[in-house]
Amino acid sequence: MSNNHQKNKVLLIEDNPGDARLIEILLKESDLSDFDIVKKESLKEGFEVLDEDSNFEAVLLDLSLPDSSGFTTLEKFLAKHPNHNIIVLTGFSDKSMGVKAVKAGAQDFLVKGMFDAEELSKSLRFSMQRSGILNRLEETQRVARIGNWECNKEISKFEASKEVFRIFEAEELLGKVKPDDLIDSKHPLHALEGIQQQTSILQSVRKDLQLTLKDGSIRYAFVQCEVVDGIFYGIIQDITDRKRTEKEMMESRERYQEIFSQSKDAIFIASLDGKLTDCNIATEKLFSVSKDALKSLEDIHIHFSPPEKRNEFLLKLKTLKSVTDFEIEIARSEGEPRHCLISANLLHDRDFQGYNAIIRDITEQKRTEELVKARDLAEESAKLKESFMASISHEMLTPMNAIFGMSNLLDQTNLDAEQKGFVKSINQSSEILLGIINDILEISTIQNGKMVFEHTSFNLHDLLFNVVNVMQYKAKEKDLFLALEIAEDIPKMLMGDKLRINQIFFNLVGNAVKFTDEGYVKIIVEKISAFEGGVHLKFVVEDTGIGIPKEKLETIFESFSRVRSKERIFEGTGLGLSIAKSLVEQQGGKIGVDSKFGEGSKFFFDMIFEVSESQEDLVPDAAKKICPDMAFDLLLVEDHKMNQLVARKTLQKKWQNINITIAENGNEAIEWLNKKTFDIILMDMQMPIMDGMETTKYIRTEMPPQIAQMPILAMTAHAHISQDGKYKELGMDDFVLKPFEPEQLFQKIATHLKKEKTVN
């Protein structure tokens, strides 16, 4: 193993060969025998060595040299190398010179012929220890930004640590300052002269200083100085950062204090996650809570309602940096909610990210008690109506599944032209009826607060192209031009709820096609702004249809609102735009319309999205390709006879090698599973004796692993099972909504069969 140890070095400047040899011998006899001695015979040669290599533990300096003699030798050395440890060598007759040298800055002195190996070792060891202590002291002072100085005017001596010179930005003067230099008002360290003059009178001074440096900048320092026996001892600390912070805080406090105390509006400062920092008395009154209670809240935003408005406010504040006159309700600990306008500005600091806000109470302008009672009554009536309609709609979906399925099966048989026309009429009427039912279900879900939004990666461009492709056939039936215009700077991959975004566009585009008889329907996508990790987009659906009367514009997004024409009746519920509005606003966006009756309409909405790091949509392989020759055993658990027939015939037409077993309830399903092996189960949710939820739970928890792990797909008319992920909680692998689309059913079966085969 190599030895990387580097020996300590001593520089000996001595012109007498005998004295130099004696020092070498004494050093070898001492306990510091591993020292290397570098010998030079003149002051000039010594300086040359130190200029090339300053890494010496000590310098043994003879004061009588060929190119310098006496006390002048030490003065020259200290002027050029003030930070080295110097041990002066003197003759017997010059012993007093050694004492004088120590007072002037030498570390020690040795009288030639009067010291032995032990004394030499002791002096060098002290030099090493002192050097280490001084280095650590200098580092400590640098970190703490504290320096110290000593001034003896009697012997014209001024010594200061490096940090003193760093504070005054005069590092080039290190070791070159004399007491008389400080008298000059232009000298960088002149401020210390004033401190010493005060100290000479008061004996001790502690104060803060404002220093103007040579470049004109301002620095603040704390100074403490004492005088003992005519010698000044002082410390100085840079407190610039602290002073600036105190000044900013004082100015901020004074500025806000006047506003806080005089304003009738609520004013507060809070972090972005809702932790209150400060507020005025008006805030306490508005929230009907004391200042201390407000500060103790984990999130003051819980008082902001409704949730979609709260989310919109926070999104816009983070994106746009400021929000002006944003309407919101403030929930109070006592009394009714207050209608308010909030204006806020984002605050960014090194240690704080939040905002300041002013809230104005506009309750009295917004409503009276009579209007509140009328609104509450209307809302209660609406909820009862929605609950009733939702219940009826669910009951209609089960027979609708049979109607759809049977008409699809009938369409695949050998029919003449007249019969095919009848089937087409059945399908078209069924689509209209299904649309009405789905609209009623959707508005019921929204208004009952059961809407849950996904936050996953999706391809916006693909989504829009799909909307155009799906709606194209309806546009072609009316000879309309359906166009899509996407700005070049619109990112493809975003984070959000693909299903809900899709739903918004189908409602708006479908509405535009329905009310346009000639001309075009156009989808336009523009970027409002971009920020780190996200984008703010504007979407427009423009048409050349019948337009909206001026008096209808304010209510067009309300439930059951419809534009009527004397010449024509348009089918539908009048819920599509209301659904679109709710879906947009609950995702933090805003929706609006510009229209002129008889000339067309322009519906627009904006939303904020995160940009996805994913570069492409992930489409399951099984969904891309469905093999028609698949052979597998399927257990269909369904109590409705017509739906049994529809499912069985639909699957057999797709896969000739499929074996289908039918169980009419959960008990029968378990009996079949105990005596036969299956690859997948289609499970109806509502059945007599033992429903789908109970049956699935029993399979997952009570049956052997090879059965318990089998794919189970829910078949249900309840759309909420997909919206809140309920099917996963119930133990289902996936779901198919009634009335089901055959291709969707095929894809989901293929996907889970492939997963099962891969696992096994």
N, C-alpha and C positions, 0 to 999 in steps of 0.2 A: 504494500500500500504506500503510495507516494505521500511525502510530508510537505504540505503547503504552508507550514508555519513560517512567518516572516519575522526575522530578528528585529529587536528594537535598536534604534540608531542614535548615536550621540555625535554632535559636531564639535570638534575641538579646534579652536582658533588660537594657536600658540606658536611663536617663532623660535622658541628655545627647544632644541631637540631633546635635551636632557629632561626638562620638565614634561615634555610630551610623552617620552618613553616611560617616565615614572607613573604618569596617570594611566597608561596602558597596563602596566604591571599591577597597580593597585586595583584596577577594575577587574582583572582576571582573578585576583585573590578574593574579591568580594563575592556576595551571593547574586551578583548581577553579571556573571561572567559571560552570559550569552549576548551581551550588548556588542554591537559593532561600532567602532570608532572611525569616523571620517576626519582626517587631520588636514588642516590648512594653516599656512604660515602668515597670512595677511588678511586684513579686513575685506579687501577687495575679493580675494579668493573665496572667502567665506560667503560673501553676498552672492557670488556666482553659483555656488553649490545650492544655496537656498532658493535662488531664482529657478533652478531646474527641479529641485525636489525639496519641498518644505516639510516632509514627513520625518521630523526629528523629535525625539522625546525631550531633549534639552540641548542647550548650546553652552559649552564651557568656553568663556571668553576672557582671554588675557587682555588687560587694558593697555599694555605697552607693546605695540606692534610696529613693524617697519613703516606702515603707511598711516598710523594713527596712534596717539598716546594719551594716557590720562583719562579723565572723566569724559572727554570729548568722544572717545571710542564708544562708550555706552550710549551717549546721546545720538550718535550717528546710527548705531544699531537699532535703537528703539524707534527712531524716526522712520527707518525703512522696514523694519519687521517688528511691529509693536506686540504681536500676539505670540511670540515665541517665549519659552521659558529660558531665562538667562541666568547662569551661575557664573558670577564674576570671579576671576583668578587674580589675586593681588600679592605683591611682595610683603614681607614682614613689616617693612617700614611704612607701607601704604594701607595698613589695616583700617584706618579711619575712612579711606577711600571706599572700602567694601561696604561699610555701614551707609555711607552716602549713596552708594549705588543701589542698595536695597530700597532706600527711601525714594529714589528716582524712578524705580520700576523694575529693578532686577529682582529675581526670586530669592537668591541666596548668594553668599560669597564664601570662597575658600582661600585661606592664606597659604601660599606655596611653602612646602616644607613643614607645615603645621597640621596636616590632616593625613589620616591613614585610610586603609581600604574601607573600614566600617563607616567612617564619616563621609567618604565619597559615595558609598552605597546609599547611606541615609539621605543625602542631599538629592541624589538622582531619583530615589524612590518617592520622595516627597514631591519632586517635580512631576513624576508620572501621575500620582494621585491628584495633585492640584490641577493638572491638565484635564483629567477626566471629569473632575467636579465642575470646572469652568465650562467644559463643553456641554455637560448636562444642564447647567444653569442657563447657558445661552439658548439651548433648545427649548427649555421650559419658558424662558422669557419670550421667545419667538411665538410659541403656541398661544401663550396668554396675552401677547402683545403688551408686555410690561418690560420697561427698561430701567436701569439704575445709573446714577452718575455720582462722582465725588469730585469736589473742587477745592483745592488748597491754593489760595491766592498768594500766600506768603512765599511759597516755593515755586509759584507759577506752574502748578500741576492740575490738569483736568483729565479725568478718566471717565469713560462711559461705555456701557455695553453696546453691542451691535444694534439692539432693538431701539435704543434712543435715536441712533442715526437713521434707522429705517422709518421711524415715526415722522422725523423731520425731512425725510427724503434727501438726506445728505450723507449717504454711505461712503462717498468718495473722501469725506473728511475724517473717517475713522482713524484715530491715533494721531491726528494732526492739529488738534484744537488746544489752544492755550486759554487760560482764564480771561486775559485781556481781549481775546478775539470776540468774546460774547458782548462786549460793550458796543460794538458796531451794530447799528440798527438794521443793517442789510444782511447781517450774518444769519444763516439758517437757524442757528440755535439761540438767537438773541432773546427769545422769550424766557429762557432759563435765567438770564441775568436779572430780569425783573423779579422773578420768583426769589432769587437769592437776596436781592435788596430788601424785599419784604421780610424774608426770614431773618436777616441780620437785625431787624427791629423787633419782630414778634417771637423769635427763637424757633417757632414751628408754624408751618403753613400747609393747609389742605384746601385745594380748590380745583374747579374745572376751568380749562382754558379753551379758547377758540383760536386755532392757529391758521394763519394764512400762509400757504406754502409758496414756493418760488414760481409755480405755474399758475398761481391765483386760486387754486382750489382750497376749500375749507376743511379742516380736520379738528376734531374735538379730543381733548385729553384730560385725564385726571392727574394732578400733580400733588405730591407730598414731599416737603423738604424740611430738614432740621439742621441746625448749626451746633457743632460741638468743638470747643477749643479752636474756633476760627475756621474749622473745616466744614464745608457744606456737604450733606448727604441727602440725596433725593431719589425718588422713584417717579416714573411717568408711565401711564397706561393709555393706549388708544381706545377711546370710547365713542368713536364716530358712529358706528352702526347703532349703538344704543341710543345716542342722542338723536339721530335721524328718526329712529322708530318712535321715540318719545315725542318729537316735534310733530311727526305725522299724526300720531294718535291724539295729541292735544288739538291740532288744527281740525281733525275730523270730529273730535268730541265737541269742540266749540261750534263747528258748522252745523252739526246735527242737533245739538242741544236746543238751539233756538227754534229749529223746525219742529222738533219733537214736542217741545213745551207749548207751542202756539197753535199747532195744526189740529183741526177738528177731524181730519182724516186719520185713519189708522196707518201708522208707519212702523215697519219692522225690518230687521235684517235676519236672514236665515241661510243655512247651508242648503245645498241642492237636495240633500236627502231629508230636509225638513226640520233640522235642529235649530231652534230659535236662538239668536245671539243677543238681540236687543229689541225693545219695542217701546212705544209711547203709551200714555194713558188711554188715548182713543182706541188703541188696539185691544186693551183690556176690556173696554166697554163694548166694542164690537163683538168680541168672542165670548163676552160674559164670563171671563176667566181672569184670575189674577196673573200678574207678570211672572211670578215664581211658578205658578201652575203651568203656564204656557212654556216656560223654559224647561220644565221637567218632562214635557212631551217628547217622545222619541221621533215623532213626525207630525209637524203642524199641518201638513197637507191633508191629513185625514178629515179636517174641517172643511176642505174644499169639495164641493159637490156640484153636479153629479160626476161620477168617476170619469166619464169620457171628456168632460170639460176640464177636469183636473189634469188628465193625461195630455190633452191638447195644449193647455197652458205651459206645462213643464217642457214638452217637446219644442214648442215655439221659442221659449226662453233660451233653451240650450242651443237651438239652431240659429236663431236670429239675434241673440245677445240681448234683446230688449223686447218688451211687450207693452202696448199702450191700450188702455181702456178695454181690457178683456173682461167680458161679462161672466160672472161666476156666482154661485151661492156659497155663503159661509154658514156652516152648521154651528150652532151655539150650544153650550152646556145647559143654558136655560132660555126658553122662549123659542119662537119660530125662526127658521133660517132667514138670513138677510140677503137680499139681492144686491150685488156689489159690482163695481168696476175696479179692476186691479191693473196697475201699471208697474212694471218691474224692469230692473237693469241687472245684467250679470256682473258679478264681482269676481276678479281673479287675483289671488295673492299667493305668495310662496307657500303659506301654511293654511290658506282658506279658499274654498271654492263655494260660492253661494250667490246671493242676490239681495238687493234692497227693494222694497215694495211699498207702494202707497195704495190703500184700499178706500174707495169712496162708497158709502152706503147709499143706494138708490132705491131702497125698498118702497118708500112712500110714493115715489114716482111710478114704480112698476105695478103696484097692485093696491087694492083695498081689501078689507076683511071680507066684504061680500064676494069679491072676485075669487078670493082664496077658497071660500066655502063652495062656490059654484065649480071651481076647478076640481076640488077634491071629490065632489059628487060625480062630476063627469068622468074623472079617472076611475073611480070605483065601478061605475056603470060599464065603462070600457073594458075593465079587467074581467068583469062577469061575462060580458059578451064574448071576449076573446077566449076565456076558459071554455065556454059552451061550444063555440065554433071549433076550437081545437079538438075537443072531445068528439064532436060529430065527424070531423075530418079524418081522425084516426080510424074510426069505424068504417069509413068509406074506402080507405086504402086497400083493405084486404080484398073486397070484391073487385076493386080496380085492377089488382094484380091478375085476377082470373080473366077479366075482360081483355086486358092487354095481351096476356099470354095466349089466350085462345085465338084472338084475332091474328097474332103473329104466326101461330101454328097453322091456322086456316089459310093464311097468305102463302104458305109454303106448299100447299096442295094444288092439284090440277083444277083450276077455276077458269070459267069463261070470262069474257070482258065485263059483262054485267055484274057477275059475282065479285070480280076483283074491285070494281067500283064500289060495291057495297062494303067490302072489307076496308077499303081506303077511307070511306066515310066514317066507319066505326073508329078507325085509328085516329083520324083528325079530331073527331068529337071527344075521344078519350084523352088526347093530348091537351085539349082545351080544359076539360074537366080536371085532369091531373094538375095542370098549371094553377088552376083556381085553388085546389086543395093545398098544394105546396105553398102558395102565397099565404094562405090562412095559417098554415102551420108555422111558416117562417116568421110572420109578424107576431104570432103568439109567443114563439121562443124568444124573440128580441124583447118584447115588452114585458115578459116575465123574468127578464134578467138572467136567462140561462145560456146566453151566447158565450162561447169560449173560442178564443182565437189561437191558431197555431203560429209558431215562429220558426219556420224552416226555410231552407234555401229553395228558390224556384227561378225558372227562366222566364222573365217578363215578356221577351220577344216571342218565345214559343206560345205563351199563354194568349197573347193578342192575335197571333196568326191562327191559333185554334178557334178563337171567337169568330174571326172572319170566316173561316172554313165552315163552321157549324151554321152560321147565320146566312151564308151565301145562298143556300137553296131557297130560303124564304124571300131573300132580296130578288133572286132571279125570277121567282113566281110573279113579282110585281114589276119586273124589268127595271130594277133600281141598280145604281152603281154603288157598290160597297167598297170603300177604300180605307187603307191604313197608312198613316204618316207618322213615323217614329224619328225624332231628331237623332242626328249622328252621335251626339254625346250622351245618349241614354245608356247606362250600364245594362248588361243582359241579366246577370245573376244578382238577385236581391233576397233579403230575408223578410218573410211575412207569411200571411195565410193565403196560399194560392187558391184554395177553394172559395174563400170569401171575395177575393179580388175578381175571380172569374164570375162569381155570382153578380157582382156589381155591374160588370160589363154586359152580361147577358140581359140583365134588367133594362139597362139604358139603351143598348143597341136594339134589343127586341122591341122596346117601346118606340124607338125612332122608326124602325121598319114598319111597325103596325100603323103609325100615323102618317106615313109618307107614301103617296101614290105615284109620284114621278120625281125624277131628279136623282139625288144621291143621299147616302148616309156615310159619314166620314168619322174615323177615329183618329185623333191627333194626340201625340205625346210630346211634351216639352219639359225641359229642365228649368226649374225656378232658381235653384241654388245648389251648391255642393258644399260639404263640410267633411272633416276628417272621419272616414269610415261610413259616410252616409250621403244621401241625396234627397232633395225636396222636388217632387215631380208634380206636373199639372196634366190632367187628362181631360180631353174634350170629345164629346159625341155630338156631331153637328148634322142636321138634316134639313131637307127642303120640304117638310111636311106641312100639316095644316096650322101649326103654330098654337100658341096659348093666348087666350084673351088676357088683357092687362089685369082685370079684376081677379083672375084665377092664379096669377103668378105667386102671390103670397101663400096660397094654400095648396099648391100643386104637389108638395111633398107630404101632405097629411094623408093618413090612412083613409081609404075609400074615396079619395078625391079623383074625379074623372073629367076629362074634356069631352063634352057632348056636341054632336052635330045634328042638325035637323035632317040632313040628307042621308045620314048613315049612323048606325049604332055599332060601336066598337066593343067586342067582347072583352072580358077581363074583370078583375076585382077592384082595380084602382089601388092596389097595394104595392106594385112593383117599385115605384119611386120612393115610397115610404121605407121600404126594405133597403133600397140602395142608400138612402140618406142615413139610416141607422148603422149600416155596415161601415160606411165611410167615417162617420163621427166617432164610433166606438173604436176606431183605429187611429184616432187623433187627427183626422182630416176635416175638410169643409167642402160642402157641395152647394152648387147654385145653378141658376138658369137664366139665360137671356133669350127672349122670344118676342115675336110679333105675329099677331094672329093673321093667318093666311100666308105667311112668308117663311115659316120654318122656325126651328128652335136650336139652341146650343146649350147642352148640359155640360157642366164642368165640375171637376173636383180635384183637390190636391191632397197628397199624402207624403209623409216622410218615411223613408226606408233606410235600413242598414244595407250596405253593399256586401254581398256574400263573398267569402274567400273561395268558395267552391266555384269551379269553372264550368260545370255542366250538370244537367239534371240526371239523377240516377234513376233509370227505368229498369225494373226487375226483368231479368232475362225471360222469365216465364210469360211476362206480359207482352214481350215483343214477338214471341212465336208460340203458338198453341198447336201442338201436334194432334191431328185428327184421328190418329190410330192408337191413341192412349187406351189402355185397358186397365180398369180399376174397379174396386167395389165401393159403392157409396151408400151410406145410410141416410135416408130422408126422414126427418122427424117433423110431421106436419099433420094437424087434425082436420084441416079444411079440404074436403074431397076435390073441389075444383082446382085448388092450388096444388094438390098432389098430382093431379093429371097434367097441369101446365108444366110443373117442374120436371116430371118424368119424361113427357114428350119432348120438351125443349132440350134436355140433356141427351136423350137418345138420338135425336136428329143430329146433334153435334158429334157425339162419340158412339159409334155403333158397338164398340166393345165394352161399354160400361154396364156394370151389374148394379141395379138399383133395388134396395130393400126399403120398404115403407113402414114406419112406426107412427101410430096415431097419437101417442103421448110419451112422456118420459119413461114410464114403467115399461112399456113395450120396447123402447129403445134399449134400456138396460138389459132386458131379456135377450134381445138379439145380439148385443155385444158379448154376452156370456157364452153364446153358442156359435158365433161366426166371426171371422176376421174381416175388418173393413179398412179402407185407406183414408177415408175422410167422412165427416158428418156435416150435413146441412140441418141446422137446428132452428125450428120456429120458436119464438119467445113466448107467445101466449097460447097455452094448451090446457085442456082440462086434466084433472087427476094430478099430474106432475108437469109443471111448465118448464120452459127452456133453461131458466136460471138455475132451478133446483137440480135439473138433470145434469147440466154441465158441472156444477159443483160436486155432485156425487161421482161423476166420471173422473174428475181431476183428483179427488181426495180419497175415494174408496176403492177404486178399481186397480188392477195390476198395471205396472209402468208402461207396458207395450200398448195398453188401451188408454191409459190416463194421458199419454203424450200425443195422442192422435189429433190432427188438425180438426177444429170445430169452427164452422162459419155460422154466425147468427143470421137468420132471415127474419126481418122485422119491418113493421110499418112505422116504428118510432124513430124519427130522424135524430133525436137527441142522443141516441146510443153512440153515434159516430162523432157528434160535436164535442162531447166531453170525455171521450175515451172510455165510456162506461163498459163497452164490450170487453176491454182488457181486464178491468176489475172483476168482471163476471167469469173470467177464464176463457173467453173466446179468442181465437186467433185473428179473426177478421169478421166483417159483416157484409150483408147484401140487403139493400133497402127495397121494400115492396112499394109499388110494382117494380120488379127488377128488369134491368136492361140485359138481354141475353149475353152480349159480348162481355159486359162487366162480370157477370156470373162466371163465364168461361175463363176469363183471365184470372180471377181470384182462385178458382179451383186449381187451375194449372200452376199458379204461383206456389200455393201451399203443398200441392202434391210434389212439386220439384224439391221444395225444402225438405219434405219428409224423406224423399228418396236420398237426398244428399246426406242427411243425418244418419240414416240407416246404412 
